[in-house]
Amino acid sequence: MAEAMASPNPSGGFWHRLANPARFQRLSAWLMPWLVLITLGCFGAGLYYGLYASPIDYQQKDTVRIMYVHVPAAWLAMMSYSTLAISGFVALVWRHPLADVAGAATAPIGAVFTFLALFTGAIWGQPTWGTWWVWDARLTSVLILFFMFLGYIAIRNAFDDQARAGRAASLLAIVGVVILPIIKFSVDWWNTLHQPASVSKLSGSSMDPAMLRPLLIMAVAYMALFGVLLLLRMRLELTRRRVEALQMARAGAATP
Amino acid sequence: MTDDMSPLMHFFHMGGYWPYIWPAYGVVAVLLIGLLVWTLVALKRSRLELEALEALAPRRRRRTETSPAGGPDDAQP
């Protein structure tokens, strides 16, 4: 058969299963319109409340509105890394090909959200702290998170063998998961300019509901957009792998 | 903030913090929409590539569509 003949690599079954990911495509096709709807609706409402229908802060004045794009970006940066680490774990332990695809698809999205958290944070820092950047624990650990996403992407591109690249990148993602508690608790463990947690606290949120509303709506919008991007990039990754497998098959057929 | 501003100007003025707020929202919009467009373009391109490859090697499809019981000989040229 063409497939058996054309797969010189030992992981022929791997490609075979990926070649027909019907279940994922069905689930993705069902989820997509809902996620797009939530994304558009929540961005619309979030921008309306965030930029217009919410009060200014008594200390920060209008700059508090930067929070509505900054804080969800930071949450999504951490959520993206969790996705990366979990898919790395599932890919390594159960050899689930879709988990490997999910990891490869997540990394660029995570890098963008982390960059946005850093960039909007710098813009917020100037009028409120009087500086764009400080080398304190919170900011530095998020910068490291950004480089970890870039490192993950670099490792994936560094190997010709897709399976080896996936294993190395997954390992990096799992080992690097220590960064998440460091980021989360950096504001408690070290002295920092960055304010401590005010939304997710044991004693409940200390934020005014009028500000909490746009923040949470924007967070849902970011999450739904993350879902849209993840599904699209997984489809892209699956198509790319099929293209690669077919090219290898042709190369194999040309030189028997 | 001055009183002679129109409501629209007042909105864009953002209490004098417009040089911070609009770039922050702008970068978020540009990068998130950019990532979405980049992904869609790459997906489209890669699907066209796959179609072209499948058209070049129709054996795989024809075998499953017309002769599912086809033996290994089918693949041999």
Interface residues (C-beta under 8 A of the other chain):
Chain A: M1 A2 E3 A4 M5 L47 L51 Y52 I56 K61 D62 T63 R65 I66 V69 H70 A73 P108 I109 V112 F115 L116 F119 T120 I123 W124 Q126 P127 L225 V228 L229 L232 R233 R235 L236 T239 R240 R242 V243 L246 Q247 A249 R250 A253
Chain B: F11 M14 G15 G16 Y17 Y20 I21 P23 A24 Y25 V27 V28 L31 L32 L35 L36 T39 L40 A42 L43 S46 R47 E49 L50 L53 E54 L56 A57 R59 R60 R63 P72 D74 A75
